[in-house]
Amino acid sequence: MDMDTRTDGIREGREPRSGGANLLVFLAVLPLDALAGGYAWLVVGIGGWADAHNGAEATVPAVELVASGGVLAAVGLALCWGRYRGAAVVQFALTASLMTWLLSSYD
């Protein structure tokens, strides 16, 4: 008899990982987060500076923000798929707060 099935033949779900494993995995993906988030921050900062320097109204660099936010969200989905639920929640919260902060500079 398979250890993953109950007596009625229904397979039990996999349990999430421990808190320490979630922390280690989140710390391991943090450099990728810094790259994607840093790119978005740089694009918003340089774009806003260039628009202000040219005397134009600042425009939202939507493609770059969607791309970097998509990378961060994809990392969160991969963490979910790997059963690192705690790390995925922190990843999604980090992505949402970063994108909100970057977009708050535009009125």
N, C-alpha and C positions, 0 to 999 in steps of 0.2 A: 504494500500500500504506500502511495506517495505521501510524504510528510506534509506537503503543501495543500492537501485536500482534506475536507471534513468527511465525516462518515457518509453524508448524503451525496458526495461526489462534486460538490461545489468548491472551486478553488478559492482559498482565502487570499485576501489582498496582501500586498507586500507592505511591511511596516516602514515608516520613515527612519532616516538615519539619526544618530545621536547628536546632541548639541555640540560636542567637541568636533565631530566630523563636519558638521555644518560650518563651524567657525573656520576650520582649516581650509575647507573648499572655498569659502568666501574670500579668505585671505589669499588663496592661490589665484583667484580670478580678479583680484583687485588691480593688478597692473594693467590688465585689459580694460577694466573700467576706467582707469586713469587715462589710458590712451584715447578711448572713445569720448569720454567726457572732456578731456583736455582739448581734443580737436574741436568739439562743439563750442567750448568756451573761447577758444582762439578765433574761430570763424565769426562768432558773434562780436567779440571785442574788436577785431580788425575791421570787420564790415561796418560796425558802428563808428569807429574812428575815421574810416575812409569817407563815409557819408557825411559826417560832421565836418571833416576837413574840406570837402568839396562844397559844403553849404547845402547839401540835399537832405531830404527827410530820410531817416534811417529805415531800411526795409529789413524784414525778417528773412534770414537765410533759411528758407523752409526746407529745401532739399537736404542741406547739410544737417539740420536738426533732426529731420526724419531719419536720415541714414544713421547718425550716431545713436539716436534713441532706439532705432531698430536693432542695432548691434547689442545695446545694453538689454533690451527686452528679450532678444534671442538667447543671451547668456542666462537670463532668468528662467526662460522656458527650458533650457537644457538642464539647469539645476533642478527644476521641478521634475523633469523626466528621470533624472538620476536619483530621485527621492531625497534630495536635500531641500526640504520644504522651508526650513528656517532661513537658509542662505538665499533661497529664491524670494522670500518675502522681503528680506533686506535689500536684495538686488532691485526688485520692483519699486520699493520705497525710495531707494537712491536714484533710480531713473526718473521717477515722477518728480522728486524734489529738485533734481538738477534741471530738468526741462522747464519746470515752473519758474525757477530762479532765472534761467537764461531768457525766457520769454517775458519776464517781468520788466526787463529793461526797455521793452518796446511798449509804447502807449497805445 
